[in-house]
Amino acid sequence: MSITTLCYCLLALTLCLMQPYSQIDPNAPFSVAFEAVGMDWAKYIVAFGALKGMTTVLLVSAVGQARYLTHIARTHMVPPWFAQVRASTGTPINATVAMLVATATIALFTELSILSNLLSISTLFIFMLVAVALLVRRYYVSGESSAAERNKLIVCIVLILGSSVGAAGYWAAGVDGWVGYAVAIPVWFLSTGFLWLGVPQAKKPKLWGVPLVPWLPSASIAINIFLLGSIDGLSFMRFGIWTALLLVYYFFLGLHASYDTAKAAAAAAAAAEGAKP
């Protein structure tokens, strides 16, 4: 991740040295920049590299999504037909074909800007949830952490989330001034500092773990929420509708199906254990 971040920063610096920031083309920045400095041949190399990169990402995403669907189908949250694996190739052919058809259909009838915004919201939202989950996992262990420590953790997380949302909303609203940041940033800093000094870590990693806890995950929460503030409200409405529909499906169908499957598997394992001589 550090190497990737460094490469991105070097590319951005190189682009700004080639062309003024106000003249950078948002659709094809490097191709237009090379053309502007008289290196027309280089833009074709950039275009080929971009095409190869996008093709690789699409193929990897298709394979990964098919595997996700396969594992979900094995819990019976979706029809188990999607979990069937072809014996000759060892690949989940049903899930792969289904995901390719679904993604291709959505891409054909949906604007790219809508899809990119939905993808950005879901990605940033997941990253934010992972950071929150890291704090919970590091500072709370069921049956070991006291009620007071749990309540302190909840208050700190709520303040971190609230201050991050407040700063992002203040920036997204386009309000002139610094009053909103003067309130949100100190709240974020004090809540993170109290979590660092006032709440003991209940579970520390033995070999490797995220460093600078809670500062790094708290900063991740703030940054991801701040980036979410740059996305339009209509995209959040679409994201909310899809999330609500999926939650309805999960609670009324998927959760019960997976529970029944796990219960049947446990019963079969107990019966097999009892049948042993």
BELJOVEN-V620667 format. One record per residue. N is the residue number from 1. OMEGA is omega in whole degrees, 0 to 359 (NA if undefined). NEAR is the number of other C-alpha atoms within 8 Angstrom. Layout:
{{N | OMEGA | NEAR} {N | OMEGA | NEAR}}
//
This chain:
{{1 | 179 | 4} {2 | 179 | 5} {3 | 179 | 6} {4 | 179 | 7} {5 | 179 | 8} {6 | 179 | 8} {7 | 178 | 8} {8 | 180 | 8} {9 | 178 | 8} {10 | 177 | 8} {11 | 179 | 8} {12 | 179 | 8} {13 | 179 | 8} {14 | 180 | 8} {15 | 180 | 11} {16 | 176 | 9} {17 | 180 | 7} {18 | 187 | 9} {19 | 177 | 10} {20 | 185 | 8} {21 | 183 | 6} {22 | 182 | 4} {23 | 181 | 6} {24 | 179 | 10} {25 | 182 | 8} {26 | 182 | 5} {27 | 180 | 4} {28 | 189 | 7} {29 | 185 | 10} {30 | 179 | 9} {31 | 180 | 12} {32 | 180 | 11} {33 | 178 | 13} {34 | 177 | 13} {35 | 181 | 11} {36 | 180 | 8} {37 | 176 | 7} {38 | 179 | 6} {39 | 184 | 9} {40 | 182 | 8} {41 | 184 | 6} {42 | 182 | 10} {43 | 177 | 13} {44 | 176 | 9} {45 | 178 | 8} {46 | 180 | 10} {47 | 178 | 9} {48 | 179 | 8} {49 | 178 | 8} {50 | 179 | 8} {51 | 178 | 8} {52 | 180 | 8} {53 | 179 | 8} {54 | 178 | 8} {55 | 179 | 8} {56 | 180 | 8} {57 | 180 | 8} {58 | 180 | 8} {59 | 179 | 8} {60 | 179 | 8} {61 | 180 | 8} {62 | 179 | 11} {63 | 181 | 9} {64 | 179 | 8} {65 | 178 | 10} {66 | 179 | 12} {67 | 176 | 11} {68 | 181 | 8} {69 | 179 | 11} {70 | 181 | 13} {71 | 177 | 9} {72 | 180 | 11} {73 | 179 | 14} {74 | 175 | 9} {75 | 180 | 12} {76 | 173 | 12} {77 | 168 | 13} {78 | 182 | 9} {79 | 182 | 7} {80 | 176 | 10} {81 | 181 | 7} {82 | 182 | 12} {83 | 181 | 14} {84 | 181 | 11} {85 | 179 | 9} {86 | 184 | 9} {87 | 185 | 6} {88 | 183 | 4} {89 | 182 | 5} {90 | 182 | 7} {91 | 177 | 7} {92 | 188 | 14} {93 | 182 | 9} {94 | 180 | 11} {95 | 181 | 14} {96 | 180 | 13} {97 | 181 | 8} {98 | 181 | 8} {99 | 179 | 11} {100 | 179 | 9} {101 | 182 | 8} {102 | 181 | 8} {103 | 179 | 8} {104 | 179 | 8} {105 | 179 | 8} {106 | 181 | 8} {107 | 182 | 10} {108 | 187 | 6} {109 | 183 | 6} {110 | 178 | 8} {111 | 182 | 7} {112 | 181 | 7} {113 | 179 | 6} {114 | 181 | 9} {115 | 181 | 10} {116 | 178 | 8} {117 | 177 | 10} {118 | 178 | 12} {119 | 179 | 8} {120 | 180 | 9} {121 | 182 | 12} {122 | 181 | 9} {123 | 180 | 8} {124 | 179 | 12} {125 | 178 | 11} {126 | 178 | 8} {127 | 179 | 11} {128 | 179 | 12} {129 | 178 | 9} {130 | 178 | 8} {131 | 177 | 12} {132 | 179 | 12} {133 | 177 | 8} {134 | 178 | 9} {135 | 180 | 11} {136 | 182 | 9} {137 | 183 | 9} {138 | 188 | 11} {139 | 182 | 12} {140 | 174 | 14} {141 | 182 | 10} {142 | 180 | 5} {143 | 180 | 5} {144 | 180 | 7} {145 | 180 | 10} {146 | 180 | 7} {147 | 179 | 6} {148 | 178 | 6} {149 | 178 | 11} {150 | 181 | 10} {151 | 176 | 8} {152 | 179 | 10} {153 | 180 | 13} {154 | 181 | 8} {155 | 181 | 8} {156 | 180 | 12} {157 | 179 | 10} {158 | 179 | 8} {159 | 178 | 11} {160 | 179 | 15} {161 | 182 | 10} {162 | 180 | 8} {163 | 178 | 12} {164 | 178 | 16} {165 | 179 | 11} {166 | 179 | 10} {167 | 180 | 13} {168 | 179 | 13} {169 | 179 | 9} {170 | 179 | 11} {171 | 181 | 9} {172 | 180 | 8} {173 | 179 | 6} {174 | 181 | 6} {175 | 177 | 6} {176 | 178 | 4} {177 | 185 | 5} {178 | 186 | 6} {179 | 181 | 6} {180 | 179 | 10} {181 | 179 | 9} {182 | 176 | 8} {183 | 187 | 8} {184 | 184 | 12} {185 | 176 | 11} {186 | 177 | 8} {187 | 178 | 11} {188 | 183 | 12} {189 | 182 | 8} {190 | 180 | 8} {191 | 177 | 12} {192 | 178 | 13} {193 | 177 | 10} {194 | 177 | 10} {195 | 180 | 12} {196 | 186 | 11} {197 | 189 | 7} {198 | 181 | 7} {199 | 180 | 11} {200 | 177 | 8} {201 | 183 | 8} {202 | 183 | 10} {203 | 179 | 9} {204 | 181 | 7} {205 | 181 | 6} {206 | 184 | 5} {207 | 183 | 4} {208 | 179 | 5} {209 | 179 | 7} {210 | 180 | 5} {211 | 174 | 5} {212 | 175 | 6} {213 | 10 | 9} {214 | 187 | 10} {215 | 182 | 10} {216 | 177 | 9} {217 | 177 | 12} {218 | 176 | 12} {219 | 177 | 8} {220 | 177 | 11} {221 | 183 | 16} {222 | 183 | 12} {223 | 181 | 9} {224 | 178 | 12} {225 | 178 | 14} {226 | 177 | 12} {227 | 176 | 10} {228 | 180 | 12} {229 | 180 | 11} {230 | 182 | 7} {231 | 186 | 10} {232 | 183 | 7} {233 | 180 | 6} {234 | 178 | 6} {235 | 177 | 11} {236 | 176 | 11} {237 | 177 | 8} {238 | 179 | 9} {239 | 179 | 11} {240 | 180 | 8} {241 | 180 | 8} {242 | 179 | 8} {243 | 179 | 8} {244 | 179 | 8} {245 | 179 | 8} {246 | 177 | 8} {247 | 176 | 8} {248 | 178 | 8} {249 | 183 | 9} {250 | 185 | 10} {251 | 185 | 9} {252 | 181 | 8} {253 | 186 | 9} {254 | 182 | 12} {255 | 181 | 10} {256 | 180 | 9} {257 | 180 | 11} {258 | 178 | 11} {259 | 179 | 8} {260 | 179 | 8} {261 | 179 | 10} {262 | 179 | 9} {263 | 178 | 8} {264 | 178 | 8} {265 | 178 | 8} {266 | 178 | 8} {267 | 179 | 8} {268 | 178 | 8} {269 | 177 | 8} {270 | 179 | 8} {271 | 179 | 8} {272 | 179 | 8} {273 | 179 | 7} {274 | 180 | 7} {275 | 180 | 6} {276 | 180 | 5} {277 | NA | 3}}
//
